[in-house]
Structure formats: structure tokens, C-alpha cells
Amino acid sequence: MNKLRVIDAKRFEKLLFALDFKKARQKGSHIFYRHADGRYTTLPHHKGGDLSRPMTRAILKEVEITVDEHNKLLKK
């Protein structure tokens, strides 16, 4: 298993779009994303900082991808 790479919300959003997630709605700085198969997640867009590792792991669990898949998608 590879080490989890920490990224900012903007880059994570691009990753979600690559996985066919769509913006569902927004409340403040939190944007809700939904997939056609029913998966969903919330991504906080706070300026000037990266997402924490626990937050990133929770989002990966919600979108049902592994750390290795996450790292491979970031290399594209």
C-alpha cells in the first residue's frame, strides 16, 4: 500500500469529476457531489490549505476507491 498523498480541494474536485461525480449542491464552502450509481460525498473548499489525511481517507471511503487508486488517478 502506498502512502496517501495529500492534496487541496480543487485538485480533489478534478479527481471526482474524472470519476463521473457531478456537483449536486453547495452550502457555504462545502460542495456536495453525487454519482449516478448513488454514491455521494461532501468536499470542503477552504482556501489556502490541503485536506487532512483523515478527511481524505473518509472521502475515499465514501466514493469507494482505495489509496492506491487515488494515487494512480493523481499521476494522470
Contacts in CASP RR format, 6 or more apart in sequence:
PFRMAT RR
TARGET T0000
AUTHOR 0000-0000-0000
METHOD contacts of the structure
MODEL  1
MNKLRVIDAKRFEKLLFALDFKKARQKGSHIFYRHADGRYTTLPHHKGGD
LSRPMTRAILKEVEITVDEHNKLLKK
1 67 0 8 1.000
1 68 0 8 1.000
2 67 0 8 1.000
2 68 0 8 1.000
2 71 0 8 1.000
3 67 0 8 1.000
4 53 0 8 1.000
4 56 0 8 1.000
4 57 0 8 1.000
4 67 0 8 1.000
4 70 0 8 1.000
4 71 0 8 1.000
5 70 0 8 1.000
5 71 0 8 1.000
5 74 0 8 1.000
6 50 0 8 1.000
6 51 0 8 1.000
6 52 0 8 1.000
6 53 0 8 1.000
6 56 0 8 1.000
7 15 0 8 1.000
7 50 0 8 1.000
7 51 0 8 1.000
7 56 0 8 1.000
7 74 0 8 1.000
8 48 0 8 1.000
8 49 0 8 1.000
8 50 0 8 1.000
8 51 0 8 1.000
9 43 0 8 1.000
9 44 0 8 1.000
9 45 0 8 1.000
9 46 0 8 1.000
9 51 0 8 1.000
10 45 0 8 1.000
11 74 0 8 1.000
12 43 0 8 1.000
12 51 0 8 1.000
12 56 0 8 1.000
12 59 0 8 1.000
13 31 0 8 1.000
13 33 0 8 1.000
13 43 0 8 1.000
13 45 0 8 1.000
15 70 0 8 1.000
15 73 0 8 1.000
15 74 0 8 1.000
16 33 0 8 1.000
16 41 0 8 1.000
16 43 0 8 1.000
16 63 0 8 1.000
18 73 0 8 1.000
18 76 0 8 1.000
19 35 0 8 1.000
19 63 0 8 1.000
19 65 0 8 1.000
19 73 0 8 1.000
20 35 0 8 1.000
20 36 0 8 1.000
21 33 0 8 1.000
21 34 0 8 1.000
21 35 0 8 1.000
21 39 0 8 1.000
21 41 0 8 1.000
21 63 0 8 1.000
22 33 0 8 1.000
22 34 0 8 1.000
22 35 0 8 1.000
23 31 0 8 1.000
23 32 0 8 1.000
23 33 0 8 1.000
24 32 0 8 1.000
24 33 0 8 1.000
24 34 0 8 1.000
24 40 0 8 1.000
25 31 0 8 1.000
25 32 0 8 1.000
26 32 0 8 1.000
29 44 0 8 1.000
29 45 0 8 1.000
29 46 0 8 1.000
30 42 0 8 1.000
30 43 0 8 1.000
30 44 0 8 1.000
30 45 0 8 1.000
31 42 0 8 1.000
31 43 0 8 1.000
31 45 0 8 1.000
32 40 0 8 1.000
32 41 0 8 1.000
32 42 0 8 1.000
33 40 0 8 1.000
33 41 0 8 1.000
33 42 0 8 1.000
33 43 0 8 1.000
34 40 0 8 1.000
35 63 0 8 1.000
39 62 0 8 1.000
39 63 0 8 1.000
39 64 0 8 1.000
40 62 0 8 1.000
41 59 0 8 1.000
41 62 0 8 1.000
41 63 0 8 1.000
42 59 0 8 1.000
43 51 0 8 1.000
43 59 0 8 1.000
44 51 0 8 1.000
44 55 0 8 1.000
51 59 0 8 1.000
56 70 0 8 1.000
57 67 0 8 1.000
60 66 0 8 1.000
60 67 0 8 1.000
60 70 0 8 1.000
65 73 0 8 1.000
END
